[in-house]
């Protein structure tokens, strides 16, 4: 009895499926027929279709002339040529040389306005760790202190050592020979003159 009932249900399911498919195909067929346009009835003679004339093509005009005002020259190279670069380097070198010459001509302190021989060492104070020397300018009668590293003289000499009785100054002398790699160093010694010796 159970088998009969199961087979009846399966037969009923198949029947319902067939009906549903039939209805779906009927709806699709109805949609297709409604979408097709009805055939036009020919009544009398057909009127000729008049198309509008295409617009006239514009005449080709000559291209506008190049206006150079405010624009870079198109024929000038973007990259500097070697000649222009060389001229620029030479101008920079001349400018640097004039700046160096101006520095040499304009002394920074009164100690750089006269030769070392013009200054007279009049006193030394301090201990082994730090000493200070005092020199007198013979022409203007002024006194100036000297420390290690002080620049003195027209050739930019530097105080390298201050001893209890003397001051040692080194000057670099530029050699006129361009092949010389090292500048010559001239050492000058300023001796402390004591009043006891009878030398003023």
KAVEN-V392161 format. One record per helix or strand of 2 or more residues. SS is the DSSP state (@ for helix, = for strand). FROM is the first residue (numbers start at 0). TO is the last residue. Records with the same first field share a line. If there is no record, write none. Layout:
BEGIN
SS = FROM-TO + FROM-TO
END
This chain:
BEGIN
@ = 1-34 + 81-104 + 109-111 + 115-117 + 194-196
= = 118-125 + 130-136 + 141-145 + 150-151 + 156-161 + 165-172 + 183-190
END
